[in-house]
Amino acid sequence: MAIDSELSAPVPDLLDMPAAGPTAIRGSLLRTAGYLVGILLSLVAVPLLFAHLGDANYGRYTIVIAMVTVVQGVTDVGLGQIGVREYATRSGSDRDRLMRNLLGVRIVLTTVGVSLAVAFAALANYGHAVLLGTVAAGVGMVLAVAQGTFALPLAARLKLGWVTALDLLRQVLSVAGIVILVLVGAGLLPFLTISVPVGLIVLAATLVLVSGTMPMRPGFERAEWSPLIRAVLPFAAAIVVATLYLRITVVLASLLTTHKQIGYYGISFQVISVLIGIPALTVGSTLPILARAARDDQDRLGYVLARLFEVMLIVGVGLGLALALGAAFVIHVLTAGKGAPAVVVLQIQSLAILTQFVGSAAGYGLLALRRYRAMLVITAIGLFVSVGLTFALVPILQARGAAAAFTAGEVVVMTLSFAFLRLAPGHGRLTARVPARVLLAALVAGCVILVPGLTSFSEAAIAGVVYIGVLVASRAIPIELAHALLRRAPPSSP
């Protein structure tokens, strides 16, 4: 009888176990590594495409990719993040019904968006190849959205290695397709259709991995769609506003200064836009844990948020410091030594790396607690500050003014995110111990600028080593992080 009872006992859910935190930490590192590998692969593909297609056709290719990317951004409106949270907090038939209808909503919204993009391509008279390419790339986008929805259980169950593997599979297949088409001398249209076979392969692999954990058919139940869409609208609005404030300085600055100054700002912004993708991956990996804790255990939520804040503060300060010191080296490499004025611009924006890392911890806390309206208010104020300062500073400071406006908006968003989170239950048991030691480590590491004769790269490298050394010596690194990396048993926690 004892054996029978053991066999019939339910399998513990990882999200409710102490091992969830270390698993999420290791998974976030995997996702970040995969993201960086994807960037490197794109650096292989872009020069090949540009050299093969030429200026005109590469411009057409860029137009199509931009249109379908905008479609994805506008029609997704955070539904993927909502899906991860809901999968982690629901169970049984209730979860299956929601996931079927979430799949249906995302497919329909993306299809409508793609149709509008195709109509726009036709009205804009871009040409036959671009029109057909938009259709093909749009089909590939629908497949990608479907695959992303089917992969939600992997993220929600912290199987982040598989999520990373699927992302890399897509990148590798896409680059391989580009290389093959270049070798056979293909024209524009075949390059725009690559996403279709790649999407089918990645979708098939995903379906194998999630079999039994995710409904295979989309749902089109009006009774489910209405509350889902109503619930997500404030969050969707927050996502749209956040997207605007992250990019609005580029658009507005183009109206207020010269093309040369926009070029300097654009170089810096491209570096920042790559790096600010990292906190979304790292903190996003913990969303299932945050969502489950927000539902069941306020003490555990506070504990997780506190540790998350400390880790993101350590990484954000370190990366921001390294970027500020290494800005001259980065700009020299990207511009072949011709973009010296962009160095100060990048140094100003390096502060935004810190705000993105730290602010993302609070932002995902608000998401787990369903504080959508607070998130909308925060991003709206950030947009207002960024726009206002862009108009005020760009005519005076040029590219540096745009960088300052962007960074100020980021600081405001980070500050307000923590302020709103402090008003919510389970906001975290934050203390000054770790922030004080991180500040000390940054100040000591920053003294490297006093050493004469060092290059920008040397300053960044030495400062990084000193920063990590002081953190270790002062025991500022949370013990949970060390245990996760060394695969030791995690310490007891709420």
Secondary structure, 3 states (H helix, E strand, C coil): CHHHHHHHCCCCCHHHCCCHHHHHHHHHHHHHHHHHHHHHHHHHHHHHHHHHHHHHHHHHHHHHHHHHHHHHHHHHCCHHHHHHHHHHHCCHHHHHHHHHHHHHHHHHHHHHHHHHHHHHHHHCCCCHHHHHHHHHHHHHHHHHHHHHHHCHHHHHCCCHHHHHHHHHHHHHHHHHHHHHHHHCCCCHHHHHCCHHHHHHHHHHHHHHHHCCCCCCCCCCCHHHHHHHHHHHHHHHHHHHHHHHHHHHHHHHHHHHCCHHHHHHHHHHHHHHHHHCHHHHHHHHCCHHHHHHHHHHCHHHHHHHHHHHHHHHHHHHHHHHHHHHHHHHHHHHHHHCCCCCCHHHHHHHHHHHHHHHHHHHHHHHHHHHCCCHHHHHHHHHHHHHHHHHHHHHHHHHHCHHHHHHHHHHHHHHHHHHHHHHHHCCCCCCCCCCHHHHHHHHHHHHHHHHHHCCCCCHHHHHHHHHHHHHHHHHHCCCCCHHHHHHHHCCCCCCCC
